[in-house]
Amino acid sequence: MAKKSSIEKNKRRAKLVKQYAGRRERLKAIANNESLSMDERFAARLKLAEIPRNASATRLRNRCEVSGRPRAVYRKMKMSRIAVRELGSKGLVPGLVKSSW
């Protein structure tokens, strides 16, 4: 199990990303639009810098929904390989069949 603080920090970041997503997208579009003047683009970059850093989607970490583990997380199931194996062997993951040969 991951530290509770790490899990909560990631949840706060996800909330910020969702809150500022539209604003960041608009400002980035203005800042990257080369048909606008340099002053307008620079002003957009300054406003973008005022937005909290944790509002950037690249700061989010994929974590296991069950254990909070940050590594080896399957995106489709949002679970780590360890959690998938444990729940799969108990028969709690639909469509997952334990292989044997």
N, C-alpha and C positions, 0 to 999 in steps of 0.2 A: 504494500500500500504506500502510495506517495504521500509526501507531507501535505497536510491539510492546507497550509498556507500557499503552497504551489498551485494546488487545484483551485483555490479561491481566487488567487491572482489571475489565473488564466480565465476564470469566469468573468472577472471584472474587465479584463481586456476585451473579451468577446462582446460584452455589453457596450463598451466604448466604440468598438469597431462598427457595431450595428447603428449606434447613435450618430456617428460622424460619417458614415459611408457616403451618403449623398453629397454632403458638403465637400468632402475630399475629392470625390469624382469630378464635381464641377470645377473646383479650383485647379486640379491637375489638367483638365481639358483646356482651361484658359492658359495655364502656364506652358503647355506644350504646343499651343496653336501658334505657328510661325507667321500667320497672316496678321496677327495683332502686333501692336507696337511693343517695343522693349519695356516701356514704363508699365503698361498694363500687365504684361507677363511677370515683371518683377514684383508688382503689387500683389499679384496672385500667389507668387512664391512666398512673400512675406506673410500673407494670411494663412497659407498652408503651414508655415512654420509655427504659427500661434496655436494650431490644433495640437492636442496632447499626442505625444509620441506613441502611447499605447493604443491610439485610435487607428494605427496602421495594421492592416491585415497580416502583414508579415511577422508581426510580433506574437501572433497566436500560435499555440503549440497543440498539435493533435495529441489528445490524451485519451486513455481508456476510460469509458463511462463507468466501468465496474470498479477498477482498482486505482485509476488515476495515473497509471504507468505511462511515461512519455515516449517510450521507444517500442518499436515493433507493433504499431497499432494499425489494424486493418481499417481502411477508410469506410468501406462498405458497411461494416458492422459496428464501427466505432469502439472496438474492443481490442485489447492486446492479444498476442498469440497465446499467452498463458491463460487468460480468462476464457478465450474461445475453446481451448483444449479442456479446461475444467468443466465449463458448462456443456460442451459438446459430449463429453463422456457421461454426463448425467442425463443427456437427452433433452436438454432445455433449449438448444438452438435448432429451430426448424430447418429441415433440409440438410443438416450436417450429419453424415454417417461415418462412423468410425471405420477406417479401412483395416483390412487384415488380409494377408496373403501368405 
